[in-house]
Amino acid sequence: MATGTGNGGDSGGGLRIGFAGTPEFAARILDALIAGDAAPVVVYTQPDRPFGRGRKRQPSPVKRLATAQGIPVRQPASLRGEEAAETLAEWRLDVLVVAAYGLILPQSILDVPRLGCINVHPSLLPRWRGAAPVERTILAGDREAGVCIMRMTRGLDSGPVYLTRRTAVGPDEDAPALEARLAELGGAALLDCLAALPEAAAPTPQAEAGLTYAEKLTREEAALDFSASAAAEVRRVRAFAGRQGAFAYSGDVRVNVLAASAEDRPAEAESATPGTIVSADRRGIRVACGDGVLVLNTVRLSVGKGRPLSAADAANGYAALFRPGTQLSPEPAT
């Protein structure tokens, strides 16, 4: 069994496995392969990208893990063209495992591994094909999430499915927490799938009923919509928790909301216009919504040190921003 030493040996019960992935979700899947004695003989990940305030180029989480384990890493900017397929073919792969790689795999790449390419996708396909399945699951208020292990085809997440694993979405679970659980679930399912290859039963084609697409999230979608229900805006906060956060403006100050909850409107706030702060104290900053009140529990401001602040600290330290009657909006005042 391979142990991630990059010696080019077999892995996963005699299979020569390659891996392609980039972000933390993919790194968790890679870690599961290594821990399950199925370390890949080569890892593909996206090129290093500028990151942080200094914009210094940083390796992906997958590259960091693979390098630490002594697994050879390749970082092509594209997989199109004959050269990319020829380079991959040199590894004599039985299967290529793909998880949140971020690059399109043309048919010339899909045809290289002897048993094809297998994708770990964090949704219950055919629901939420595409780039942001975890966040879309939360935004839509889905009560159930899951992971599918599928054989890759040219279509977007449209290949037949080997295995499906399901799990309930926690009522307060945000995108990073759900993604971490799905990665753990997916890693275990992937090992089960690899153990059954090549004798595994043929994968099951996806149904056409229930097909939805998980489009990339946009900045505009992160803006809080106080005309909606407080419950819907809590889902927005949970969905954007792994990013900059759902946001609104108090004057010219951006308020990123990192944690929130929903409450019924108190009687004294029944006539408040959506977006109006109705109270601010140690228990939370309450903002009127179309239905109910959104309680801001943890925020990060574009002023100060940029650290997460509890509602109590925000209300005390920046009282002028959160006075009752102040209107929050999706755009700065000027």
C-alpha positions in Angstrom: 0.0 0.0 0.0 1.2 3.5 -0.7 1.8 5.8 2.2 2.1 9.1 0.3 5.8 8.9 -0.2 5.6 9.7 -3.9 7.4 6.6 -5.0 5.1 5.9 -7.9 3.8 2.7 -6.5 0.3 1.3 -6.5 -2.3 2.5 -4.1 -5.9 1.7 -3.1 -5.7 -2.1 -3.2 -3.5 -2.3 -6.3 -5.1 0.7 -8.1 -2.8 3.5 -9.4 -4.8 6.5 -8.3 -4.4 10.1 -9.3 -6.0 13.0 -7.5 -7.1 16.5 -8.7 -8.5 19.1 -6.3 -7.7 22.5 -4.9 -9.6 24.0 -1.8 -10.0 22.7 1.7 -12.8 20.4 0.8 -10.6 18.6 -1.6 -7.7 18.5 0.9 -10.0 16.7 3.3 -10.8 14.1 0.6 -7.1 13.7 -0.2 -6.4 13.2 3.5 -9.0 10.5 3.6 -7.3 8.7 0.7 -4.0 8.9 2.5 -5.4 7.7 5.8 -7.2 4.9 4.0 -4.0 3.4 2.4 -5.1 4.8 -1.0 -2.6 7.6 -1.4 -2.4 8.9 -5.0 0.7 8.6 -7.0 0.3 12.1 -8.3 -1.7 15.2 -7.4 -3.0 17.9 -9.7 -4.0 21.2 -8.2 -4.5 24.8 -9.5 -1.5 27.1 -9.7 -0.5 29.1 -6.6 -2.7 32.3 -6.3 -2.2 35.7 -4.7 -3.9 35.7 -1.3 -4.4 38.0 1.7 -3.5 41.6 2.2 0.0 41.2 0.9 -1.2 39.4 -2.2 1.6 36.9 -1.9 1.2 33.7 -3.9 0.1 30.9 -1.8 -0.2 27.1 -2.5 -3.6 25.5 -2.4 -4.6 23.4 0.7 -4.3 20.3 -1.5 -0.7 21.3 -2.6 0.3 21.9 1.0 -1.0 18.4 2.1 0.5 16.6 -0.9 3.9 18.3 -0.5 3.9 17.4 3.2 3.2 13.8 2.3 5.9 13.6 -0.4 3.4 13.1 -3.2 4.4 14.6 -6.6 2.3 17.7 -7.5 1.5 19.1 -10.9 -0.1 22.6 -11.4 -1.0 23.1 -15.1 -3.0 26.3 -15.9 -5.1 24.2 -18.3 -5.7 20.6 -19.2 -6.6 21.3 -22.8 -4.4 20.0 -25.6 -2.6 16.8 -26.4 0.4 17.6 -24.2 -1.8 17.7 -21.0 -3.2 14.3 -21.9 0.2 12.8 -22.7 1.6 14.1 -19.5 -1.2 12.5 -17.4 -0.9 9.2 -19.3 2.7 8.9 -18.2 1.4 8.1 -14.7 -0.4 5.0 -16.0 -3.4 5.7 -13.8 -6.2 3.3 -13.2 -8.5 6.1 -11.9 -8.3 9.8 -11.4 -10.3 11.1 -8.4 -11.5 14.7 -8.7 -12.8 16.9 -5.9 -13.4 20.6 -6.4 -10.5 20.9 -8.8 -11.7 24.1 -10.5 -10.4 23.3 -14.0 -12.5 21.8 -16.8 -11.5 18.2 -17.7 -11.9 17.7 -21.5 -12.7 14.3 -23.0 -9.0 13.8 -23.8 -8.3 13.8 -20.1 -11.4 11.8 -19.1 -10.3 9.0 -21.4 -6.7 8.7 -19.9 -7.3 6.6 -16.7 -8.1 2.9 -17.4 -11.2 3.0 -15.2 -12.1 6.7 -15.9 -12.4 9.7 -13.7 -14.4 9.7 -10.4 -15.8 12.9 -8.9 -16.7 13.5 -5.2 -19.6 16.0 -5.4 -21.2 17.5 -2.2 -24.8 17.4 -3.1 -27.6 14.9 -3.7 -27.4 14.8 -7.5 -29.1 15.8 -9.7 -29.9 18.6 -7.2 -27.3 21.3 -7.1 -25.0 20.4 -10.0 -22.3 23.1 -10.3 -19.9 25.3 -8.4 -21.6 26.1 -5.1 -23.7 23.1 -4.0 -23.1 23.5 -0.2 -24.1 27.2 -0.1 -27.1 26.7 -2.4 -28.3 23.8 -0.2 -28.3 26.2 2.8 -29.8 29.2 0.9 -32.6 27.1 -0.3 -33.4 25.8 3.1 -32.9 22.2 2.2 -33.2 19.9 5.2 -31.1 17.2 3.7 -27.6 17.3 2.0 -25.3 14.6 0.9 -22.4 13.4 -1.3 -22.4 11.6 -4.5 -19.5 9.6 -6.0 -20.0 9.7 -9.7 -18.2 8.7 -12.9 -17.3 11.9 -14.8 -18.6 12.7 -18.3 -18.3 15.8 -20.4 -21.5 17.3 -19.0 -21.5 19.4 -15.8 -21.8 17.0 -12.9 -24.1 14.9 -15.1 -22.3 11.5 -14.9 -23.8 8.3 -13.5 -23.6 7.8 -9.7 -21.8 4.9 -7.9 -22.7 5.9 -4.3 -24.8 8.4 -2.5 -24.5 9.3 1.2 -27.2 11.4 2.9 -27.2 13.6 6.0 -29.6 16.1 7.7 -28.6 19.7 7.6 -28.4 21.1 11.1 -30.8 24.0 11.9 -27.8 26.3 12.7 -25.2 24.7 10.5 -23.3 27.2 8.3 -21.5 26.4 5.0 -18.0 25.7 6.4 -19.4 23.3 9.0 -21.6 21.5 6.5 -18.8 21.3 4.0 -16.5 19.7 6.5 -19.1 17.1 7.4 -19.7 16.3 3.7 -16.0 16.0 3.1 -15.8 13.4 5.9 -18.8 11.6 4.4 -17.4 11.8 0.9 -14.0 10.5 1.9 -15.5 7.4 3.4 -17.8 6.9 0.5 -14.9 7.3 -2.0 -12.9 4.6 -0.2 -15.8 2.3 -0.4 -16.2 3.0 -4.1 -12.5 2.5 -4.8 -12.4 -0.8 -2.9 -15.2 -2.1 -5.2 -13.5 -1.2 -8.5 -13.2 -2.5 -11.1 -15.8 -5.1 -10.2 -18.3 -2.5 -8.9 -21.8 -2.5 -10.4 -22.3 -0.1 -13.2 -23.1 3.4 -11.9 -26.7 4.6 -12.0 -27.7 7.3 -14.5 -29.0 10.5 -12.8 -32.7 11.2 -13.0 -33.8 14.2 -14.9 -36.5 15.1 -12.3 -35.3 17.4 -9.6 -32.4 18.8 -11.6 -31.1 22.2 -10.3 -27.9 24.1 -10.8 -25.7 25.6 -8.1 -24.5 28.7 -9.8 -21.4 30.5 -8.4 -22.3 32.9 -5.6 -22.2 36.6 -6.4 -21.4 39.7 -4.3 -24.9 40.9 -4.9 -26.3 37.8 -3.3 -24.4 38.4 -0.1 -26.3 41.7 0.5 -28.9 41.2 3.2 -32.5 41.7 1.9 -34.4 43.0 4.9 -37.7 42.9 2.9 -37.5 39.1 3.0 -38.2 37.0 6.0 -35.7 36.9 8.9 -35.5 33.2 8.5 -34.4 33.6 4.9 -31.7 36.1 5.9 -30.4 33.8 8.6 -29.9 31.2 5.8 -28.0 33.9 3.8 -25.7 34.5 6.8 -25.1 30.8 7.2 -24.4 30.3 3.5 -21.9 33.2 3.3 -20.2 32.4 6.6 -17.1 30.9 5.0 -16.6 34.0 2.8 -16.6 37.6 3.8 -20.1 37.2 5.2 -23.5 38.5 4.3 -23.5 42.3 4.7 -25.3 45.5 5.0 -24.2 49.1 5.4 -24.8 51.5 8.3 -24.1 54.8 6.7 -20.7 54.2 4.9 -19.6 51.4 7.2 -19.9 47.9 5.9 -21.3 45.5 8.4 -20.4 41.8 7.7 -22.7 39.6 9.6 -21.0 36.4 10.7 -23.7 34.9 12.9 -27.4 35.7 13.2 -30.7 34.3 14.4 -34.4 35.1 13.7 -37.1 36.2 16.1 -40.7 37.4 15.9 -41.2 41.1 15.8 -41.9 42.7 19.2 -45.1 44.6 19.4 -43.3 47.9 19.6 -41.6 47.3 16.3 -44.6 46.2 14.3 -44.6 49.4 12.1 -40.8 49.5 11.6 -39.6 49.7 8.0 -37.6 46.7 6.9 -33.9 47.4 7.6 -34.5 49.5 10.6 -32.6 48.7 13.8 -35.2 48.3 16.5 -32.9 47.5 19.4 -29.2 47.0 20.1 -27.9 45.5 23.4 -25.8 42.6 24.7 -28.4 40.1 23.4 -28.1 41.2 19.8 -28.7 43.9 17.3 -32.2 43.5 16.1 -33.2 44.6 12.6 -36.8 44.6 11.2 -37.4 42.3 8.3 -40.4 41.8 6.0 -41.3 39.0 8.4 -39.8 38.9 11.8 -36.6 40.4 13.2 -33.0 39.5 12.2 -30.8 39.4 15.2 -27.1 40.1 14.4 -25.0 38.1 16.9 -21.5 38.5 15.5 -20.3 41.1 13.1 -17.1 42.4 11.4 -16.9 46.1 10.6 -15.0 47.9 7.8 -13.7 50.3 10.5 -11.6 49.4 13.5 -9.3 46.4 13.6 -11.5 44.2 11.4 -11.9 41.5 14.0 -15.2 39.7 14.7 -17.2 41.5 17.3 -20.0 40.2 19.5 -23.3 42.2 19.4 -22.5 43.6 22.8 -19.0 44.9 21.8 -20.4 46.3 18.5 -23.3 48.1 20.2 -21.0 49.5 22.9 -18.0 50.4 20.8 -19.8 51.7 17.8 -23.1 52.9 19.3 -23.6 55.6 16.5 -23.8 52.8 13.9 -26.4 50.8 15.7 -28.7 53.3 17.4 -32.4 52.2 17.3 -34.0 53.8 14.3 -30.9 53.6 12.1 -31.6 52.2 8.6 -29.3 49.5 7.3 -29.1 49.2 3.5 -27.3 47.1 0.8 -25.3 50.0 -0.4 -23.1 52.7 1.3 -24.7 56.1 2.0 -22.2 57.8 -0.3 
